[in-house]
Amino acid sequence: MLPGCLTLALPIIQAPMADVSTPALAAAVSESGGLDSLGIGAMTPEAARAAITETRRLTDKPFGVNVFCHRSVRPDTACMTRWLNWLKPEFERYDTLPPATLREIYPSFCDTMATCDMLAEEHPALVSFHFGLPDGAMIAVLRRVGIVLAATVTSRTEAIQATEAGVDLLIAQGYEAGGHRGIYDPHRQTISGSIPSRF
Ligand SMILES: Cc1cc2nc3c(=O)[nH]c(=O)nc-3n(C[C@H](O)[C@H](O)[C@H](O)COP(=O)(O)O)c2cc1C
């Protein structure tokens, strides 16, 4: 059940999609009586603030914002080289070359306070966490301004972690999830198997 401050005409929360969610989609869902989740996982704090401002221009209804809370990758040159060599035939199939190096394209919400502070100022109705949880200090900042907090969980252990962290809503996610299954620890053995050992 949704907290009272999130009373919706329709019991539908649109799944967040980084790089795909737009303010226009967010506003359309919220205007229709559901709750949108603007996926800002791939955005800088400035771009995310602009998307929130634009959504507010299009609707005065509540909407949610979704962030990525993964542990940032520590660059491992040998591992990157193995991935690039493994992928080389795929690039060759399309007459192109693999990139010289790999880089992380999604900044983690947990790495700086910048997005957290921006969200506390903008205070969307809901903030949802994906691929893990932020620390208690960040959760406290968001709670202090009355934001409802949600987290994706993919196992009982993660559900307990999120509940103990003070999250209000759990989003239970199976293995399908459009390639975006929000597991907290990618090296944990999962129902669909672990990461191949050669990587
Ligand atoms: C293109 C794409 C992008 C996604 N981006 C996010 C995201 O930014 N945050 C998130 O929590 N889930 C993300 N997901 C997962 C979806 O929110 C959702 O959990 C998944 O699509 C399963 O729901 P469905 O069965 O209704 O499609 C993404 C899914 C897709 C297909």
The ligand as an SDF file (V2000), in Angstrom:
LIG
                    3D

 31 33  0  0  0  0  0  0  0  0999 V2000
   15.4300    0.3420  -21.3780 C   0  0  0  0  0  0  0  0  0  0  0  0
   15.2220    0.0770  -19.9130 C   0  0  0  0  0  0  0  0  0  0  0  0
   15.7820    0.9280  -18.9830 C   0  0  0  0  0  0  0  0  0  0  0  0
   15.5920    0.6780  -17.6180 C   0  0  0  0  0  0  0  0  0  0  0  0
   16.1140    1.5620  -16.7120 N   0  0  0  0  0  0  0  0  0  0  0  0
   15.8450    1.4010  -15.4020 C   0  0  0  0  0  0  0  0  0  0  0  0
   16.2500    2.3850  -14.4630 C   0  0  0  0  0  0  0  0  0  0  0  0
   16.8550    3.4050  -14.7980 O   0  0  0  0  0  0  0  0  0  0  0  0
   15.9530    2.1750  -13.1620 N   0  0  0  0  0  0  0  0  0  0  0  0
   15.2550    1.0650  -12.7330 C   0  0  0  0  0  0  0  0  0  0  0  0
   14.9920    0.9520  -11.5310 O   0  0  0  0  0  0  0  0  0  0  0  0
   14.8530    0.1290  -13.6080 N   0  0  0  0  0  0  0  0  0  0  0  0
   15.1170    0.2800  -14.9280 C   0  0  0  0  0  0  0  0  0  0  0  0
   14.6640   -0.6450  -15.8280 N   0  0  0  0  0  0  0  0  0  0  0  0
   13.8550   -1.7870  -15.3450 C   0  0  0  0  0  0  0  0  0  0  0  0
   12.3890   -1.4130  -15.4150 C   0  0  0  0  0  0  0  0  0  0  0  0
   12.1320   -0.3290  -14.5310 O   0  0  0  0  0  0  0  0  0  0  0  0
   11.4820   -2.5890  -15.0230 C   0  0  0  0  0  0  0  0  0  0  0  0
   11.8220   -3.0660  -13.7620 O   0  0  0  0  0  0  0  0  0  0  0  0
   11.5840   -3.7180  -16.0060 C   0  0  0  0  0  0  0  0  0  0  0  0
   11.4360   -3.2430  -17.3220 O   0  0  0  0  0  0  0  0  0  0  0  0
   10.5510   -4.8260  -15.6910 C   0  0  0  0  0  0  0  0  0  0  0  0
    9.2720   -4.2970  -15.6860 O   0  0  0  0  0  0  0  0  0  0  0  0
    8.2350   -4.6680  -16.8590 P   0  0  0  0  0  0  0  0  0  0  0  0
    8.0360   -6.1360  -16.7690 O   0  0  0  0  0  0  0  0  0  0  0  0
    7.0080   -3.8760  -16.5220 O   0  0  0  0  0  0  0  0  0  0  0  0
    8.8830   -4.2220  -18.1400 O   0  0  0  0  0  0  0  0  0  0  0  0
   14.8360   -0.4360  -17.1910 C   0  0  0  0  0  0  0  0  0  0  0  0
   14.2690   -1.2760  -18.1570 C   0  0  0  0  0  0  0  0  0  0  0  0
   14.4460   -1.0330  -19.4840 C   0  0  0  0  0  0  0  0  0  0  0  0
   13.7880   -1.9480  -20.4870 C   0  0  0  0  0  0  0  0  0  0  0  0
  1  2  1  0
  2  3  1  0
  2 30  2  0
  3  4  2  0
  4  5  1  0
  4 28  1  0
  5  6  2  0
  6  7  1  0
  6 13  1  0
  7  8  2  0
  7  9  1  0
  9 10  1  0
 10 11  2  0
 10 12  1  0
 12 13  2  0
 13 14  1  0
 14 15  1  0
 14 28  1  0
 15 16  1  0
 16 17  1  0
 16 18  1  0
 18 19  1  0
 18 20  1  0
 20 21  1  0
 20 22  1  0
 22 23  1  0
 23 24  1  0
 24 25  2  0
 24 26  1  0
 24 27  1  0
 28 29  2  0
 29 30  1  0
 30 31  1  0
M  END
$$$$
